[in-house]
Amino acid sequence: MRKKKALPLLENVTISAVAAEGKALARVDDKVVFVPYVVPGDVVDLQVKKKKNSYMEAVAVKIHQESDLRAKPFCHHYGVCGGCKWQCLKYEEQLKAKQQQVVDNLTRIGKIELPEISPILGSEKTTAYRNKLEFGFSYKRWLTEEEVRENVKYEQMNAVGFHITGAFDKILDIEQCWLMDDVNNRIRNDVRAYALEHGLTFYDLRNNKGLLRSLMIRNSNTGELMFLVQFRIENDEERAQAMGLMQHLADTFPEITSLLYVDNHKCNDTFGDQEVVVFKGEDHIFEEMEGLRFKVGPKSFYQTNTDQAYHLYKVARDFAQLTGNELVYDLYTGTGTIANFVSRQARKVIGIEYVPEAIEDARVNSDINGIDNTLFFAGDMKDILNREFIEEYGKPDVIITDPPRAGMHQDVIDTILFAAPQRIVYVSCNPATQARDLQLLDVDYQVVKVQPVDMFPHTQHVENVVLLERKKASPPTPLQGERGVE
């Protein structure tokens, strides 16, 4: 067997720029080197981990000179957890990098005419900004490089925390997470202590066994708190253990207003198709925005940065330029947050969403706020939004769309072009797929405004809102399949 060639150590390399996926880059011998957990201006020694013809991947093994752009990471788990990769980069520099990410994606992928892009709206909170966190259990704790090097031994290897990238069955045990109010740490650490004391088994993903699977915690700006535990209950003894934990949580944390559990026997932790059982309190919590109350259930999508969501939705509403006479389609409406938020300025709003439970919440949200000019439909967007739907419910004056990271299906884009609204407001969590879709819409629409919004400090992720207006002499575009013989 041929011995693998040792990968090189690159000395005194200057990091030159921020790159994709939360990494930075340097250039060595005409090759790009991608490096995590460093910032532009750092002078470092790099150990190459992967070498290809046009690029290399490396890790910093020594910092000779720290950049003026560097910030001191505040989290004990930084560098191992895999989240919040930009803690080492000053926040104002993070915003510059996200602004540039939007510019690069829209210009390089979209290749369309663009206006001047507005400066990104930064987040007032850079820690404890999330309203939702999820943690997994594993009987196989992830050991850090330092723990392995020092041959650290634990009496037990159970862990509750975050999955490690590239090690799907291992969990990094988390003591403190800064992404949410400290209540997440108090409850999670208490659950761990209770489980170890009472002998509750932690999940074994490879063999799909073990009582404790995952936790979900949601808080809200109304002061309510939701806590959900996923179990895999095999027998009466484990059911008694599970109910014992739930009662302990109810007794110990009276601030939990919605205490829920799921008994999930699948090989993954998604519970959209599972029954959620209420152990104590309500099956939902409420968020508030401009006097409106929004019901949020355990399966509901709601923007995870509540404060920034308000700014994001205000941008979308401003871009829509509603006068009270418009028919608005809100695509990928979730729990109807945007639909209800803009309804007071529109004649009618029609929302479409894949998740039936979310649509039920959207209808409830209209009812509890006394909104009677909304209409909601559940189902796959490309199946519901078609020519027949538009002919029945009317051609929209404005379309607001907030699709998942994958962007919009070609059939949806074709239907939007057929519907020919005067304006399209495109809210995206992925400027790359947004740019692709904008290029497809460019046949009939021109981008007139672009507003990036930072929803996730210390990460590379950025939201972006784009306003498209119909080009003046563009006749309605027929749906695919109606364009005659090609």
C-alpha positions as CSV (number, residue, x, y, z in Angstrom):
1,M,0.0,0.0,0.0
2,R,1.4,3.4,-1.0
3,K,2.1,5.7,1.9
4,K,0.1,8.9,1.8
5,K,2.3,12.0,1.1
6,A,2.5,14.3,4.1
7,L,0.6,17.5,3.6
8,P,2.6,20.7,3.9
9,L,2.9,23.2,6.8
10,L,2.6,26.8,5.4
11,E,4.4,29.3,7.5
12,N,3.8,33.1,8.0
13,V,0.8,33.3,5.8
14,T,-1.3,36.4,5.8
15,I,-5.1,35.9,5.7
16,S,-6.5,38.1,3.0
17,A,-10.3,38.0,2.9
18,V,-13.5,36.5,4.2
19,A,-14.7,33.5,2.2
20,A,-17.9,31.3,2.1
21,E,-19.2,29.1,4.8
22,G,-17.8,31.2,7.6
23,K,-14.2,30.6,6.5
24,A,-11.4,33.0,5.5
25,L,-8.9,32.7,2.7
26,A,-5.3,33.2,1.9
27,R,-3.3,32.8,-1.4
28,V,-0.2,30.7,-1.5
29,D,1.7,29.9,-4.7
30,D,-1.3,30.9,-6.9
31,K,-3.6,28.6,-4.9
32,V,-6.5,29.7,-2.7
33,V,-6.3,28.3,0.9
34,F,-9.6,28.1,2.9
35,V,-9.1,28.4,6.7
36,P,-11.7,28.5,9.5
37,Y,-11.5,30.6,12.7
38,V,-9.1,33.3,11.3
39,V,-9.8,36.8,10.1
40,P,-8.3,39.0,7.4
41,G,-4.9,40.4,8.5
42,D,-4.0,37.5,10.8
43,V,-0.5,36.2,10.1
44,V,-0.5,32.4,10.8
45,D,1.1,29.0,10.2
46,L,-1.3,26.7,8.4
47,Q,-1.4,23.0,8.4
48,V,-2.9,21.8,5.1
49,K,-5.7,19.2,5.6
50,K,-6.8,18.8,2.0
51,K,-4.9,19.6,-1.2
52,K,-6.6,19.9,-4.7
53,N,-5.4,21.2,-8.0
54,S,-6.8,24.7,-7.5
55,Y,-7.3,25.1,-3.8
56,M,-6.3,23.8,-0.3
57,E,-8.1,23.6,3.0
58,A,-6.1,24.2,6.2
59,V,-6.2,25.0,9.9
60,A,-4.3,27.6,11.7
61,V,-1.8,26.0,14.1
62,K,0.0,29.2,15.2
63,I,-0.9,32.9,15.1
64,H,2.2,35.1,14.7
65,Q,0.3,38.4,14.5
66,E,-3.3,39.1,15.3
67,S,-5.3,41.3,12.9
68,D,-6.9,44.6,14.1
69,L,-10.2,43.1,12.9
70,R,-10.0,40.2,15.3
71,A,-12.4,40.0,18.3
72,K,-12.0,37.7,21.3
73,P,-14.5,34.8,21.2
74,F,-16.8,34.8,24.1
75,C,-18.1,31.2,24.0
76,H,-16.3,28.3,25.8
77,H,-17.3,26.0,23.0
78,Y,-16.1,28.3,20.2
79,G,-14.1,26.5,17.5
80,V,-15.5,23.1,18.4
81,C,-19.3,23.5,18.3
82,G,-19.3,24.6,14.6
83,G,-21.8,27.4,15.1
84,C,-21.1,31.2,15.5
85,K,-17.9,30.8,13.5
86,W,-17.4,34.6,13.2
87,Q,-17.0,35.3,16.9
88,C,-13.4,36.0,16.1
89,L,-14.4,38.8,13.7
90,K,-15.5,42.2,15.0
91,Y,-19.2,42.7,14.4
92,E,-18.9,45.7,12.1
93,E,-16.6,43.6,9.9
94,Q,-19.1,40.8,9.9
95,L,-21.7,43.2,8.5
96,K,-19.3,44.3,5.8
97,A,-18.7,40.7,4.8
98,K,-22.4,40.0,4.7
99,Q,-23.0,43.1,2.6
100,Q,-20.4,41.9,0.2
101,Q,-21.8,38.4,0.1
102,V,-25.1,39.8,-1.2
103,V,-23.4,42.0,-3.7
104,D,-21.2,39.1,-5.0
105,N,-24.2,36.7,-5.3
106,L,-26.5,39.1,-7.1
107,T,-23.8,40.2,-9.5
108,R,-21.9,37.0,-10.2
109,I,-24.9,34.6,-10.2
110,G,-27.8,36.9,-11.1
111,K,-25.9,38.8,-13.8
112,I,-28.7,41.3,-14.0
113,E,-28.9,45.1,-13.8
114,L,-28.9,46.2,-10.1
115,P,-29.5,49.4,-8.3
116,E,-27.2,50.5,-5.5
117,I,-27.6,48.0,-2.7
118,S,-28.7,49.6,0.6
119,P,-26.4,49.2,3.7
120,I,-27.2,46.1,5.7
121,L,-29.4,46.5,8.8
122,G,-27.4,45.2,11.7
123,S,-28.9,43.4,14.7
124,E,-29.1,45.3,18.0
125,K,-28.6,42.1,19.9
126,T,-25.5,40.1,19.0
127,T,-26.0,37.5,21.8
128,A,-29.3,36.0,23.2
129,Y,-31.0,36.9,20.0
130,R,-32.6,33.6,19.1
131,N,-36.2,32.6,20.2
132,K,-35.6,28.9,19.3
133,L,-32.9,26.3,20.0
134,E,-32.7,22.5,19.5
135,F,-30.3,20.2,21.2
136,G,-29.7,16.5,20.7
137,F,-28.8,13.6,23.1
138,S,-26.2,11.0,22.4
139,Y,-24.6,8.2,24.4
140,K,-21.4,8.9,22.5
141,R,-20.0,12.3,23.5
142,W,-17.7,14.1,21.2
143,L,-14.2,14.6,22.5
144,T,-12.2,17.7,21.6
145,E,-8.7,17.4,20.1
146,E,-7.4,18.7,23.5
147,E,-9.3,16.0,25.4
148,V,-8.0,13.3,23.1
149,R,-4.5,14.7,23.3
150,E,-4.6,14.7,27.1
151,N,-6.3,11.3,27.2
152,V,-9.2,12.7,29.3
153,K,-11.5,9.9,30.6
154,Y,-15.1,10.5,31.6
155,E,-17.1,8.2,33.9
156,Q,-19.9,8.3,31.3
157,M,-20.0,9.5,27.7
158,N,-23.6,10.7,27.6
159,A,-24.0,14.2,26.2
160,V,-26.7,16.8,25.4
161,G,-25.8,19.6,23.0
162,F,-25.2,20.1,19.3
163,H,-24.3,17.6,16.6
164,I,-20.8,17.8,15.3
165,T,-20.4,18.5,11.6
166,G,-19.2,15.4,9.9
167,A,-19.9,13.1,12.9
168,F,-23.7,12.7,12.7
169,D,-23.9,10.3,15.6
170,K,-21.9,12.3,18.1
171,I,-22.9,15.3,20.3
172,L,-20.8,18.0,21.7
173,D,-21.9,18.4,25.4
174,I,-22.9,22.0,25.8
175,E,-22.6,23.8,29.2
176,Q,-23.5,27.3,28.0
177,C,-25.0,28.5,24.8
178,W,-25.1,32.3,24.2
179,L,-27.6,32.2,21.4
180,M,-30.6,32.5,23.7
181,D,-31.5,33.8,27.1
182,D,-29.8,31.9,29.9
183,V,-33.0,29.9,30.5
184,N,-31.9,27.5,27.8
185,N,-28.8,26.7,29.8
186,R,-30.6,26.3,33.1
187,I,-33.2,23.9,31.7
188,R,-30.9,21.8,29.5
189,N,-28.2,21.4,32.2
190,D,-31.0,20.4,34.7
191,V,-32.3,17.8,32.3
192,R,-28.8,16.3,31.9
193,A,-28.3,16.1,35.7
194,Y,-31.7,14.6,36.2
195,A,-31.2,12.0,33.4
196,L,-27.8,10.9,34.8
197,E,-29.1,10.7,38.3
198,H,-32.1,8.6,37.4
199,G,-30.4,6.4,34.8
200,L,-32.3,7.6,31.7
201,T,-30.7,6.3,28.5
202,F,-29.3,8.7,25.9
203,Y,-30.0,8.1,22.2
204,D,-27.9,5.8,20.0
205,L,-28.5,7.1,16.5
206,R,-26.8,4.2,14.7
207,N,-29.1,1.6,16.4
208,N,-32.1,3.8,16.9
209,K,-32.5,3.1,20.6
210,G,-32.3,5.1,23.8
211,L,-35.0,7.1,25.7
212,L,-33.8,10.7,25.3
213,R,-33.6,12.0,21.8
214,S,-33.8,15.8,21.6
215,L,-34.9,19.0,23.2
216,M,-36.5,22.1,21.7
217,I,-37.0,25.4,23.5
218,R,-38.8,28.5,22.3
219,N,-39.3,31.8,24.1
220,S,-41.2,34.8,23.0
221,N,-41.4,38.6,23.5
222,T,-44.7,38.0,25.5
223,G,-42.7,36.2,28.2
224,E,-44.0,32.7,27.4
225,L,-41.8,29.6,27.2
226,M,-42.2,26.4,25.3
227,F,-40.2,23.3,26.1
228,L,-40.5,20.0,24.1
229,V,-38.7,16.7,24.8
230,Q,-38.5,14.0,22.2
231,F,-38.4,10.4,23.6
232,R,-38.2,7.0,22.1
233,I,-40.3,5.0,24.6
234,E,-40.0,1.2,24.3
235,N,-41.8,-0.1,27.3
236,D,-43.8,0.8,30.5
237,E,-40.6,1.3,32.5
238,E,-39.3,3.9,30.0
239,R,-42.7,5.5,29.9
240,A,-42.6,5.9,33.6
241,Q,-39.1,7.4,33.4
242,A,-40.2,9.8,30.7
243,M,-43.2,11.0,32.6
244,G,-41.0,11.4,35.7
245,L,-38.8,13.8,33.8
246,M,-41.8,15.7,32.5
247,Q,-43.2,16.1,36.0
248,H,-39.8,17.2,37.3
249,L,-39.7,19.9,34.6
250,A,-43.2,21.0,35.5
251,D,-42.3,21.3,39.2
252,T,-38.9,22.8,38.7
253,F,-39.5,25.4,36.0
254,P,-43.0,27.0,36.5
255,E,-42.0,29.6,33.8
256,I,-42.6,26.9,31.2
257,T,-46.1,27.8,29.8
258,S,-46.1,25.1,27.1
259,L,-44.6,21.7,28.2
260,L,-44.8,19.1,25.4
261,Y,-43.4,15.8,24.4
262,V,-43.2,13.5,21.4
263,D,-42.7,9.7,21.3
264,N,-40.7,9.3,18.1
265,H,-39.5,5.9,16.8
266,K,-38.2,7.0,13.5
267,C,-34.5,7.2,12.6
268,N,-34.5,11.0,12.5
269,D,-35.6,13.7,14.9
270,T,-38.1,15.5,12.6
271,F,-41.5,15.5,14.2
272,G,-43.7,17.2,11.6
273,D,-45.5,13.9,11.1
274,Q,-45.6,13.0,14.8
275,E,-48.2,13.6,17.5
276,V,-47.2,16.3,20.0
277,V,-48.6,15.7,23.5
278,V,-49.3,18.5,25.9
279,F,-48.1,17.6,29.4
280,K,-48.8,20.9,31.0
281,G,-50.0,24.3,29.8
282,E,-50.9,25.3,26.3
283,D,-49.9,23.8,22.9
284,H,-48.5,27.2,21.7
285,I,-47.0,30.5,22.7
286,F,-47.6,34.0,21.3
287,E,-45.3,36.5,19.7
288,E,-46.3,40.2,19.4
289,M,-45.6,42.7,16.6
290,E,-47.1,46.1,16.2
291,G,-50.0,45.1,18.4
292,L,-50.7,41.9,16.5
293,R,-50.5,38.6,18.3
294,F,-49.1,35.5,16.5
295,K,-49.7,32.0,17.7
296,V,-46.6,29.8,17.4
297,G,-46.9,26.1,17.8
298,P,-44.1,23.4,18.1
299,K,-44.3,22.7,14.4
300,S,-44.6,26.4,13.3
301,F,-42.0,28.3,11.4
302,Y,-41.4,31.7,12.9
303,Q,-38.3,33.8,12.3
304,T,-35.8,32.9,15.0
305,N,-34.6,36.5,15.7
306,T,-37.8,38.2,16.9
307,D,-36.5,41.7,17.0
308,Q,-34.9,41.6,13.6
309,A,-37.9,39.8,12.1
310,Y,-39.9,43.0,12.8
311,H,-37.3,45.1,10.8
312,L,-37.3,42.5,8.0
313,Y,-41.1,42.5,7.8
314,K,-41.2,46.3,7.8
315,V,-38.8,46.4,4.9
316,A,-41.0,43.9,3.0
317,R,-44.1,46.0,3.7
318,D,-42.4,49.2,2.7
319,F,-41.2,47.6,-0.6
320,A,-44.8,46.3,-1.3
321,Q,-46.0,50.0,-1.4
322,L,-49.6,49.0,-0.4
323,T,-52.4,51.6,-0.6
324,G,-55.3,49.4,0.6
325,N,-56.6,48.4,-2.8
326,E,-54.2,45.6,-3.6
327,L,-54.7,41.8,-3.8
328,V,-51.5,40.4,-2.3
329,Y,-50.2,36.8,-2.6
330,D,-47.9,35.8,0.3
331,L,-46.0,32.7,-0.8
332,Y,-44.5,30.4,1.7
333,T,-46.5,32.2,4.4
334,G,-45.6,30.0,7.4
335,T,-47.9,30.9,10.2
336,G,-49.1,33.9,8.2
337,T,-46.9,36.4,9.9
338,I,-46.2,38.6,6.8
339,A,-49.7,38.1,5.5
340,N,-51.3,39.3,8.7
341,F,-48.6,42.0,9.1
342,V,-49.5,43.6,5.8
343,S,-53.2,42.9,5.7
344,R,-54.2,46.3,7.2
345,Q,-52.7,48.0,4.2
346,A,-54.2,45.6,1.5
347,R,-57.6,44.8,0.1
348,K,-57.0,41.1,0.5
349,V,-54.1,38.8,1.2
350,I,-53.8,35.1,0.1
351,G,-51.2,33.0,1.9
352,I,-49.9,29.6,0.7
353,E,-47.8,27.2,2.8
354,Y,-46.8,23.6,2.7
355,V,-47.2,22.7,6.4
356,P,-51.0,22.3,7.3
357,E,-50.4,23.0,11.0
358,A,-48.8,26.3,10.1
359,I,-51.8,27.2,7.9
360,E,-54.1,26.5,10.8
361,D,-52.0,28.8,13.0
362,A,-52.2,31.4,10.2
363,R,-56.0,31.3,10.2
364,V,-56.0,31.5,14.0
365,N,-53.7,34.5,13.9
366,S,-56.1,36.3,11.6
367,D,-59.0,35.4,13.9
368,I,-57.4,36.5,17.1
369,N,-56.4,39.8,15.6
370,G,-59.8,40.5,14.0
371,I,-58.4,40.3,10.5
372,D,-61.1,39.3,7.9
373,N,-59.3,39.9,4.6
374,T,-56.9,37.0,4.5
375,L,-57.3,33.5,2.9
376,F,-54.9,30.6,3.5
377,F,-54.2,27.4,1.6
378,A,-52.0,24.4,2.6
379,G,-50.1,22.3,0.1
380,D,-47.1,22.2,-2.1
381,M,-46.5,25.6,-3.7
382,K,-45.9,24.3,-7.2
383,D,-49.1,22.2,-7.0
384,I,-51.4,24.9,-5.6
385,L,-50.1,28.1,-7.3
386,N,-51.1,27.4,-10.9
387,R,-53.1,29.1,-13.7
388,E,-56.4,27.7,-12.4
389,F,-55.8,29.0,-8.9
390,I,-55.0,32.5,-10.2
391,E,-58.1,32.5,-12.5
392,E,-60.3,31.6,-9.5
393,Y,-58.9,33.9,-6.9
394,G,-57.6,36.8,-9.1
395,K,-54.4,38.1,-10.4
396,P,-52.3,39.6,-7.6
397,D,-51.2,43.2,-7.7
398,V,-48.2,42.3,-5.4
399,I,-46.5,39.0,-4.6
400,I,-44.5,38.6,-1.5
401,T,-42.4,35.4,-1.5
402,D,-40.2,34.1,1.3
403,P,-39.1,30.6,0.1
404,P,-36.8,28.1,1.9
405,R,-33.0,28.1,1.3
406,A,-33.5,26.1,-2.0
407,G,-35.4,29.0,-3.5
408,M,-38.4,28.7,-5.8
409,H,-39.3,25.8,-8.1
410,Q,-39.3,26.6,-11.8
411,D,-43.1,26.0,-12.0
412,V,-43.6,28.6,-9.3
413,I,-41.5,31.1,-11.1
414,D,-43.4,30.4,-14.4
415,T,-46.7,30.9,-12.6
416,I,-45.5,34.2,-11.1
417,L,-44.6,35.4,-14.5
418,F,-48.0,34.4,-15.8
419,A,-49.7,36.2,-12.9
420,A,-47.8,39.4,-13.8
421,P,-48.1,41.3,-10.6
422,Q,-46.9,44.9,-10.7
423,R,-44.4,44.3,-7.9
424,I,-42.7,41.3,-6.4
425,V,-41.1,41.4,-2.9
426,Y,-38.6,38.6,-2.6
427,V,-37.4,37.8,1.0
428,S,-34.5,35.3,1.0
429,C,-32.3,33.5,3.6
430,N,-30.0,32.5,0.7
431,P,-28.8,35.2,-1.7
432,A,-27.3,32.6,-4.0
433,T,-30.6,30.9,-4.8
434,Q,-32.3,34.3,-4.7
435,A,-29.9,35.5,-7.4
436,R,-30.7,32.4,-9.6
437,D,-34.4,33.2,-9.3
438,L,-33.9,36.9,-10.0
439,Q,-32.2,36.0,-13.2
440,L,-35.2,33.9,-14.3
441,L,-37.6,36.7,-13.3
442,D,-35.5,39.2,-15.2
443,V,-37.3,38.5,-18.5
444,D,-40.3,40.6,-17.2
445,Y,-39.0,42.3,-14.0
446,Q,-36.3,44.8,-13.0
447,V,-34.7,44.9,-9.5
448,V,-35.2,48.4,-8.1
449,K,-34.3,48.0,-4.4
450,V,-32.1,45.6,-2.4
451,Q,-32.0,45.6,1.4
452,P,-29.8,43.1,3.3
453,V,-30.7,42.3,7.0
454,D,-28.5,40.6,9.5
455,M,-30.7,38.0,11.4
456,F,-27.8,35.8,12.7
457,P,-24.8,37.6,14.2
458,H,-21.5,35.7,14.4
459,T,-22.6,33.4,11.5
460,Q,-22.1,33.8,7.7
461,H,-25.9,33.8,7.1
462,V,-27.7,36.8,5.8
463,E,-31.3,37.7,4.9
464,N,-32.0,39.8,1.8
465,V,-35.1,41.6,0.6
466,V,-35.4,42.6,-3.1
467,L,-38.1,44.6,-4.8
468,L,-38.8,43.8,-8.4
469,E,-41.1,46.0,-10.6
470,R,-42.6,44.9,-13.8
471,K,-40.8,46.2,-16.9
472,K,-43.0,48.6,-18.9
473,A,-43.7,46.9,-22.2
474,S,-43.8,43.3,-21.0
475,P,-46.9,41.3,-21.9
476,P,-47.9,38.5,-19.5
477,T,-45.7,35.4,-19.9
478,P,-47.5,32.1,-20.7
479,L,-47.0,29.2,-18.4
480,Q,-44.4,26.5,-19.4
481,G,-46.0,24.2,-21.9
482,E,-48.2,27.0,-23.4
483,R,-45.4,28.5,-25.4
484,G,-46.1,26.6,-28.6
485,V,-43.7,24.3,-30.5
486,E,-40.1,25.0,-29.6
